[in-house]
Amino acid sequence: MRKYAAVTICSINYVTKALVLFDSYALQHPNHNFYMVLVDRKRPNFVVGRPNINIIWAEDLGIPNFLKYAFTYDVIEFNTNVKPVALELLLQHHDAVIYLDPDIKVYSSLASVFDALDAASLVLTPHSNTPILDGKKPDDLEFLKFGAFNLGFIGVSNCDEARSFLKWWSSRCLEYGFYEPQLGLGVDQKWVGLAPCFFPNTRILHDAGLNVAFWNLHERNLNQSDGVWMVNKKYPLKFIHYSSFSTQHPDDVAQKQTRFGPSSRPDFNILSREYAKELLKFDSEILSGAAYGFDYFDDGTYITPALRRFYAQLKHSFLGVDENPFSTDGVTMAFAKRHGLTVKDNSTSRRRTFKDINSYGFQIRVINKLLRITLFLLGPERYFNFMRYLAHISSLRNQTDMFGGVN
């Protein structure tokens, strides 16, 4: 009998969502093992209230120089970048393993995925099975920026090619797993766009019942038939990826899209309201508002996104191979203070989306005025090259020359 497993990865504030995932997965696959990798400061007495969930703390995955990577990446980046290591670890004890993002709910058996893994080294799902370019987000232009495949789901089998893939993927994620779409980087996701080129036994699954989400609702309609949820009246609904979902506004398909207005998809909203209720039911079980442990130095000083990016480029130059970058008395803290990379009020940063641009009308008008002046002063040719340079240094990792070193 083949041994299968599923794994999800999250920080403590996302455990509520992971519990909904686990309950839905276990209902369909009672004989599978289920693992939760927690990417956060380790809490020895932390429990999730589900004895059948196997907890693995990220620091126990065996990643060399773990603390340096924890400091390099923000919470979303680090959660995604440990994924290949987690899958490789679990393949040591299972014939096949699938990864599912914590904001997924399973609605029917994933036996077809494991059947595919009997022959394939790894399986992936595209963001969309059909092209779309309608001026709404996301569309084909967005998929070019963020990746053809959605890595909220991936499956790997216990074979040499899959292990080679995971080692290749892990090395890229740990060294270049940044969210910098302006430079062609999109955490773990963009790298896997190359996988079918290098690992020929990759299989792309076009089952419309897999990975239903805001990025493919333009091609997928939901309906019930004899009590079974179907997609396009043909495919059993296997799982929905509730990415960018608001528990308080379940009728909004997702915050990171502009194609569907509130309540414009009643078929989806039937299920999204149920999902919101389940999240609220479990909300009291853990501290969903828990601060991310790796967002702070050991003394509680907030680590700004700018400091992370500069550290990422300079980390190999910092003194002391085994130095803990989170140390209050370490060279990283000294570097941060010397260059004004901490904030006085210790307030945390909010990740911005494309929708936030609407709230910066005045600032945008000022910037546009300055750009017009720059164009006048430089002329069209030099202005064009200046814009290309700005695109390059839009990644803070490409601005470290101004420091002249770490000391």
RODO-2510 file (C-alpha; in nm, 4 decimals, decimal comma):
residues 407
     n   res          X          Y          Z
     1     m     0,0000     0,0000     0,0000
     2     r     0,1477     0,3338    -0,1060
     3     k     0,2084     0,5951     0,1610
     4     y     0,0856     0,9483     0,0882
     5     a     0,1064     1,2792     0,2713
     6     a     0,0014     1,6423     0,2450
     7     v     0,1807     1,9405     0,3932
     8     t     0,1016     2,3053     0,4446
     9     i     0,3294     2,5872     0,5566
    10     c     0,2291     2,8924     0,7569
    11     s     0,3175     3,1261     1,0382
    12     i     0,1248     3,1223     1,3655
    13     n    -0,1217     3,3898     1,2537
    14     y    -0,2386     3,1622     0,9691
    15     v    -0,2971     2,8474     1,1739
    16     t    -0,6719     2,9176     1,1789
    17     k    -0,6822     2,8776     0,8022
    18     a    -0,4604     2,5711     0,8162
    19     l    -0,7078     2,4027     1,0530
    20     v    -0,9880     2,4411     0,7977
    21     l    -0,7567     2,2954     0,5357
    22     f    -0,6658     2,0012     0,7575
    23     d    -1,0243     1,9169     0,8494
    24     s    -1,1345     1,9253     0,4864
    25     y    -0,8347     1,7226     0,3686
    26     a    -0,8623     1,4604     0,6437
    27     l    -1,2326     1,4122     0,5700
    28     q    -1,1449     1,3064     0,2146
    29     h    -0,8158     1,1280     0,2934
    30     p    -0,8374     0,9739     0,6411
    31     n    -0,5395     0,7415     0,5786
    32     h    -0,2957     1,0112     0,4685
    33     n    -0,0422     1,1797     0,6925
    34     f    -0,0742     1,5559     0,7297
    35     y     0,2058     1,7945     0,8229
    36     m     0,2147     2,1612     0,9174
    37     v     0,5440     2,3469     0,8916
    38     l     0,5404     2,6517     1,1181
    39     v     0,7593     2,9374     0,9974
    40     d     0,7897     3,1435     1,3131
    41     r     0,9844     3,1708     1,6360
    42     k     0,9672     2,8287     1,7944
    43     r     0,7230     2,7905     2,0843
    44     p     0,7901     2,4528     2,2522
    45     n     0,4456     2,4374     2,4168
    46     f     0,2463     2,5545     2,1155
    47     v    -0,0446     2,3238     2,0245
    48     v    -0,2977     2,3398     1,7413
    49     g    -0,5696     2,1221     1,8892
    50     r    -0,5479     1,8533     1,6216
    51     p    -0,3528     1,5449     1,7340
    52     n    -0,3372     1,4139     1,3758
    53     i    -0,1425     1,7164     1,2526
    54     n     0,2318     1,6579     1,2600
    55     i     0,3997     1,9870     1,3506
    56     i     0,7453     2,0720     1,2144
    57     w     0,9081     2,4032     1,3059
    58     a     1,0962     2,5631     1,0190
    59     e     1,4190     2,5743     1,2182
    60     d     1,4035     2,1928     1,2416
    61     l     1,4008     2,1443     0,8626
    62     g     1,7797     2,1314     0,8612
    63     i     1,8393     2,4483     0,6555
    64     p     2,2042     2,5584     0,6916
    65     n     2,2434     2,9184     0,8167
    66     f     1,8732     2,9182     0,9002
    67     l     1,8744     3,2484     1,0914
    68     k     2,0403     3,4341     0,8036
    69     y     1,7640     3,3235     0,5686
    70     a     1,4986     3,4063     0,8295
    71     f     1,6423     3,7572     0,8439
    72     t     1,6818     3,7924     0,4664
    73     y     1,3192     3,7252     0,3751
    74     d     0,9898     3,8666     0,4969
    75     v     0,7098     3,6459     0,6250
    76     i     0,5540     3,5661     0,2862
    77     e     0,8867     3,5097     0,1152
    78     f     1,0234     3,2819     0,3855
    79     n     0,7043     3,0770     0,4081
    80     t     0,7273     3,0025     0,0379
    81     n     1,1028     2,9562     0,0205
    82     v     1,1214     2,6692     0,2703
    83     k     0,8675     2,4718     0,0661
    84     p     1,1154     2,2626    -0,1372
    85     v     1,3105     2,1640     0,1766
    86     a     0,9895     2,0545     0,3511
    87     l     0,8816     1,8438     0,0538
    88     e     1,2249     1,6848     0,0244
    89     l     1,2195     1,5936     0,3937
    90     l     0,8764     1,4300     0,3697
    91     l     0,9685     1,2330     0,0586
    92     q     1,2089     1,0359     0,2755
    93     h     0,9082     0,8614     0,4309
    94     h     0,6337     0,8789     0,1653
    95     d     0,5739     0,7631    -0,1913
    96     a     0,4206     1,0975    -0,2872
    97     v     0,3597     1,4292    -0,1126
    98     i     0,1430     1,7236    -0,2104
    99     y     0,1740     2,0772    -0,0831
   100     l    -0,1377     2,2898    -0,0254
   101     d    -0,1438     2,6544     0,0841
   102     p    -0,3140     2,7066     0,4222
   103     d    -0,5915     2,9168     0,2643
   104     i    -0,7217     2,6188     0,0657
   105     k    -1,0277     2,4071     0,1377
   106     v    -1,0668     2,0578    -0,0079
   107     y    -1,4103     1,9532    -0,1334
   108     s    -1,3500     1,6069    -0,2807
   109     s    -1,0855     1,3401    -0,3162
   110     l    -0,7488     1,4240    -0,4699
   111     a    -0,6963     1,0642    -0,5788
   112     s    -0,6494     1,1797    -0,9389
   113     v    -0,3502     1,3881    -0,8301
   114     f    -0,1842     1,0929    -0,6594
   115     d    -0,2680     0,8744    -0,9594
   116     a    -0,0836     1,1241    -1,1782
   117     l     0,2144     1,1064    -0,9430
   118     d     0,2383     0,7320    -1,0017
   119     a     0,3873     0,8215    -1,3413
   120     a     0,5021     1,1849    -1,3085
   121     s     0,7879     1,3283    -1,1038
   122     l     0,5931     1,6407    -1,0169
   123     v     0,2528     1,7848    -1,0979
   124     l     0,1524     2,1491    -1,1352
   125     t    -0,1589     2,3515    -1,2136
   126     p    -0,1582     2,6629    -1,4351
   127     h    -0,3103     2,9813    -1,3036
   128     s    -0,5503     2,9581    -1,5957
   129     n    -0,6283     2,7067    -1,8673
   130     t    -0,7510     2,9705    -2,1134
   131     p    -0,6014     3,3071    -2,2102
   132     i    -0,7559     3,6338    -2,0970
   133     l    -0,6614     3,9939    -2,1689
   134     d    -0,9614     4,2115    -2,0885
   135     g    -0,8064     4,5029    -1,9014
   136     k    -0,8950     4,3492    -1,5663
   137     k    -0,6568     4,2001    -1,3112
   138     p    -0,5250     3,9376    -1,3139
   139     d    -0,4793     3,8580    -1,6812
   140     d    -0,2113     3,7169    -1,9099
   141     l     0,0120     4,0167    -1,8382
   142     e    -0,0088     3,9436    -1,4666
   143     f     0,0702     3,5763    -1,5249
   144     l     0,3857     3,6829    -1,7092
   145     k     0,4898     3,8790    -1,4009
   146     f     0,3897     3,6336    -1,1297
   147     g     0,4270     3,2967    -1,3001
   148     a     0,2360     3,0598    -1,5264
   149     f     0,1826     2,8096    -1,2436
   150     n     0,0266     2,8703    -0,9043
   151     l     0,2482     2,7224    -0,6359
   152     g    -0,0225     2,7159    -0,3723
   153     f    -0,0318     2,3569    -0,4940
   154     i     0,2348     2,1158    -0,6103
   155     g     0,2788     1,7395    -0,5922
   156     v     0,6026     1,5383    -0,5988
   157     s     0,6708     1,1669    -0,6149
   158     n     0,9507     0,9708    -0,4523
   159     c     1,1852     0,9402    -0,7487
   160     d     1,5273     1,0642    -0,8525
   161     e     1,3974     1,3365    -1,0845
   162     a     1,1677     1,4819    -0,8178
   163     r     1,4512     1,4919    -0,5655
   164     s     1,6765     1,6605    -0,8224
   165     f     1,3998     1,9108    -0,8909
   166     l     1,3583     1,9886    -0,5195
   167     k     1,7317     2,0440    -0,4695
   168     w     1,7419     2,2749    -0,7724
   169     w     1,4285     2,4602    -0,6613
   170     s     1,5481     2,4945    -0,3028
   171     s     1,8813     2,6444    -0,3999
   172     r     1,7044     2,9080    -0,6113
   173     c     1,4456     2,9844    -0,3444
   174     l     1,6927     3,0253    -0,0599
   175     e     1,9249     3,2510    -0,2566
   176     y     1,6849     3,4349    -0,4899
   177     g     1,3368     3,3857    -0,3460
   178     f     1,2514     3,7553    -0,3396
   179     y     0,9184     3,9107    -0,4273
   180     e     1,0487     4,1560    -0,6871
   181     p     0,8335     4,1159    -0,9993
   182     q     0,9950     4,4263    -1,1507
   183     l     1,3139     4,2174    -1,1769
   184     g     1,1408     3,8967    -1,2811
   185     l     1,1484     3,7371    -0,9345
   186     g     0,8362     3,6003    -0,7672
   187     v     0,9380     3,4020    -0,4565
   188     d     0,9215     3,0251    -0,5197
   189     q     0,6600     3,0531    -0,7940
   190     k     0,8465     3,2055    -1,0878
   191     w     1,1289     2,9517    -1,0657
   192     v     0,8935     2,6617    -1,1286
   193     g     0,8075     2,8087    -1,4674
   194     l     1,1410     2,6614    -1,5742
   195     a     1,0706     2,3162    -1,4306
   196     p     0,9141     2,1602    -1,7461
   197     c     1,2289     2,2646    -1,9365
   198     f     1,4726     2,0970    -1,6976
   199     f     1,2641     1,8081    -1,5605
   200     p     1,0830     1,6420    -1,8509
   201     n     0,8658     1,4184    -1,6341
   202     t     0,6764     1,7228    -1,5099
   203     r     0,3021     1,6938    -1,5688
   204     i     0,0686     1,9919    -1,5994
   205     l    -0,2827     1,9164    -1,4713
   206     h    -0,5640     2,0948    -1,6551
   207     d    -0,8447     1,9559    -1,4378
   208     a    -1,0671     2,2618    -1,3804
   209     g    -1,1701     2,1236    -1,0417
   210     l    -0,8179     2,1811    -0,9092
   211     n    -0,7006     2,5123    -0,7638
   212     v    -1,0156     2,7130    -0,8319
   213     a    -0,9363     3,0740    -0,7380
   214     f    -0,9868     3,4370    -0,8313
   215     w    -0,7292     3,4098    -1,1091
   216     n    -0,9318     3,1535    -1,3047
   217     l    -1,2966     3,2231    -1,2179
   218     h    -1,3416     3,3774    -1,5630
   219     e    -1,3308     3,0229    -1,7037
   220     r    -1,4940     2,8284    -1,4193
   221     n    -1,8527     2,8205    -1,2999
   222     l    -1,9702     2,6281    -0,9953
   223     n    -2,2916     2,4342    -0,9514
   224     q    -2,4318     2,1507    -0,7419
   225     s    -2,5419     1,8242    -0,9001
   226     d    -2,6911     1,5559    -0,6744
   227     g    -2,5235     1,7171    -0,3760
   228     v    -2,1802     1,7282    -0,5434
   229     w    -2,0142     2,0562    -0,6334
   230     m    -1,9060     2,0637    -0,9957
   231     v    -1,6971     2,2973    -1,2109
   232     n    -1,8352     2,3775    -1,5564
   233     k    -2,0809     2,0893    -1,5061
   234     k    -1,8009     1,8480    -1,5926
   235     y    -1,5312     1,8367    -1,3237
   236     p    -1,5885     1,7574    -0,9553
   237     l    -1,4723     2,0507    -0,7448
   238     k    -1,1578     1,9305    -0,5695
   239     f    -1,0313     2,2396    -0,3912
   240     i    -1,0713     2,6150    -0,3803
   241     h    -0,7739     2,8377    -0,3107
   242     y    -0,9173     3,1298    -0,1099
   243     s    -0,6229     3,3559    -0,1805
   244     s    -0,6617     3,7242    -0,0860
   245     f    -0,9865     3,6342     0,0943
   246     s    -1,1528     3,8590     0,3514
   247     t    -1,3427     3,6852     0,6293
   248     q    -1,5339     4,0080     0,6963
   249     h    -1,6352     4,0433     0,3292
   250     p    -1,6896     3,6891     0,1970
   251     d    -1,8941     3,8134    -0,0996
   252     d    -1,5857     3,9892    -0,2341
   253     v    -1,4165     3,7272    -0,4491
   254     a    -1,0686     3,8518    -0,3554
   255     q    -0,8961     4,1766    -0,2722
   256     k    -0,6239     4,1307    -0,5353
   257     q    -0,8486     4,1323    -0,8415
   258     t    -1,0672     4,3744    -1,0354
   259     r    -1,2692     4,1412    -1,2597
   260     f    -1,5545     4,0550    -1,0225
   261     g    -1,7383     4,3032    -0,8061
   262     p    -1,8939     4,2198    -0,4672
   263     s    -2,1683     3,9554    -0,4930
   264     s    -2,1154     3,9252    -0,8687
   265     r    -2,0395     3,5533    -0,8404
   266     p    -2,3262     3,4000    -0,6387
   267     d    -2,2051     3,0497    -0,7267
   268     f    -1,8706     3,1184    -0,5611
   269     n    -2,0252     3,3146    -0,2741
   270     i    -2,2278     3,0180    -0,1501
   271     l    -1,9030     2,8412    -0,0713
   272     s    -1,7071     3,1501     0,0337
   273     r    -1,9644     3,2339     0,3032
   274     e    -1,9382     2,8832     0,4444
   275     y    -1,5604     2,9129     0,4420
   276     a    -1,5762     3,2446     0,6290
   277     k    -1,7957     3,0854     0,8977
   278     e    -1,5460     2,8035     0,9454
   279     l    -1,2588     3,0485     0,9824
   280     l    -1,4498     3,2453     1,2431
   281     k    -1,5379     2,9253     1,4282
   282     f    -1,1717     2,8378     1,4731
   283     d    -1,0536     3,1927     1,5347
   284     s    -1,0584     3,1519     1,9121
   285     e    -0,8367     2,8451     1,9018
   286     i    -0,5143     3,0367     1,8362
   287     l    -0,3924     3,3942     1,8255
   288     s    -0,4643     3,4791     1,4628
   289     g    -0,3254     3,8256     1,5289
   290     a     0,0082     3,6948     1,6548
   291     a     0,3066     3,8983     1,5410
   292     y     0,5562     3,7196     1,3177
   293     g     0,8478     3,6249     1,5400
   294     f     1,1180     3,6835     1,2785
   295     d     1,0024     4,0432     1,2273
   296     y     1,1982     4,1534     1,5341
   297     f     1,5475     4,1627     1,6765
   298     d     1,5983     3,9825     2,0067
   299     d     1,5220     4,3041     2,1976
   300     g     1,1930     4,3609     2,0117
   301     t     1,3182     4,6186     1,7600
   302     y     1,1232     4,5910     1,4350
   303     i     1,3173     4,4760     1,1284
   304     t     1,2190     4,7067     0,8436
   305     p     1,1751     4,5739     0,4876
   306     a     1,4548     4,8070     0,3731
   307     l     1,6975     4,6533     0,6240
   308     r     1,6085     4,3038     0,5055
   309     r     1,6844     4,3939     0,1430
   310     f     2,0175     4,5572     0,2212
   311     y     2,1115     4,2665     0,4461
   312     a     2,0189     4,0207     0,1700
   313     q     2,2800     4,1716    -0,0590
   314     l     2,5459     4,2227     0,2075
   315     k     2,4941     3,9214     0,4346
   316     h     2,8002     3,7359     0,3071
   317     s     3,0132     4,0368     0,3997
   318     f     2,9007     4,0603     0,7608
   319     l     3,1675     3,9638     1,0098
   320     g     3,1356     3,6252     1,1811
   321     v     3,0234     3,3237     0,9820
   322     d     2,7968     3,2067     1,2639
   323     e     2,6716     3,5521     1,3619
   324     n     2,3061     3,5687     1,4618
   325     p     2,1609     3,8648     1,2678
   326     f     1,8778     3,8958     1,5215
   327     s     2,1236     3,9649     1,8047
   328     t     2,0811     4,3006     1,9753
   329     d     2,4601     4,3333     2,0086
   330     g     2,5485     4,1992     1,6633
   331     v     2,6932     4,3708     1,3595
   332     t     2,3551     4,3644     1,1815
   333     m     2,1913     4,5789     1,4487
   334     a     2,4920     4,8110     1,4492
   335     f     2,4666     4,8425     1,0704
   336     a     2,0928     4,9168     1,0943
   337     k     2,1412     5,1929     1,3529
   338     r     2,4368     5,3478     1,1727
   339     h     2,2429     5,3847     0,8478
   340     g     1,9024     5,4796     0,9889
   341     l     1,7331     5,1526     0,8929
   342     t     1,5168     5,1224     1,2040
   343     v     1,1998     5,3184     1,2817
   344     k     1,1490     5,5166     1,6001
   345     d     0,7930     5,4096     1,6733
   346     n     0,8724     5,0422     1,5943
   347     s     0,5594     5,0280     1,3760
   348     t     0,5304     4,7402     1,1306
   349     s     0,4935     4,7856     0,7563
   350     r     0,1836     4,6915     0,5579
   351     r     0,2244     4,5088     0,2296
   352     r     0,0751     4,7248    -0,0452
   353     t    -0,1254     4,6036    -0,3453
   354     f    -0,2021     4,7640    -0,6816
   355     k    -0,5317     4,8908    -0,5385
   356     d    -0,3459     5,1150    -0,2917
   357     i    -0,2345     5,3422    -0,5740
   358     n    -0,5759     5,5109    -0,5634
   359     s    -0,4991     5,6570    -0,2201
   360     y    -0,1841     5,8388    -0,3338
   361     g    -0,3326     6,0829    -0,5839
   362     f    -0,1523     6,3942    -0,4557
   363     q     0,1844     6,2234    -0,4249
   364     i     0,1507     6,0782    -0,7747
   365     r     0,0746     6,4231    -0,9197
   366     v     0,3877     6,5632    -0,7529
   367     i     0,6010     6,2770    -0,8847
   368     n     0,4618     6,3197    -1,2357
   369     k     0,5478     6,6903    -1,2219
   370     l     0,9053     6,6084    -1,1188
   371     l     0,9310     6,3530    -1,3965
   372     r     0,8223     6,6096    -1,6553
   373     i     1,0940     6,8437    -1,5294
   374     t     1,3485     6,5612    -1,5471
   375     l     1,2448     6,4813    -1,9032
   376     f     1,2910     6,8456    -1,9994
   377     l     1,6369     6,8610    -1,8389
   378     l     1,7697     6,5296    -1,9704
   379     g     1,6042     6,5062    -2,3081
   380     p     1,4196     6,1981    -2,4406
   381     e     1,7238     5,9721    -2,4949
   382     r     1,8896     6,0182    -2,1571
   383     y     1,5505     6,0198    -1,9846
   384     f     1,4739     5,6781    -2,1362
   385     n     1,8022     5,5351    -2,0042
   386     f     1,7440     5,7030    -1,6679
   387     m     1,4111     5,5204    -1,6367
   388     r     1,5841     5,1907    -1,7134
   389     y     1,8319     5,2642    -1,4355
   390     l     1,5500     5,3428    -1,1926
   391     a     1,3920     5,0067    -1,2763
   392     h     1,7227     4,8420    -1,1875
   393     i     1,7607     5,0159    -0,8511
   394     s     1,3923     4,9713    -0,7653
   395     s     1,5285     4,6630    -0,5927
   396     l     1,7027     4,7839    -0,2791
   397     r     1,9470     4,4990    -0,3248
   398     n     2,0926     4,6978    -0,6136
   399     q     2,1504     5,0073    -0,4002
   400     t     2,4068     4,8734    -0,1530
   401     d     2,7024     5,0497    -0,3155
   402     m     2,6026     5,3650    -0,1280
   403     f     2,7059     5,2007     0,2010
   404     g     3,0609     5,1164     0,0959
   405     g     3,0569     4,7970     0,3029
   406     v     2,9054     4,6797     0,6291
   407     n     3,1494     4,8371     0,8749
***
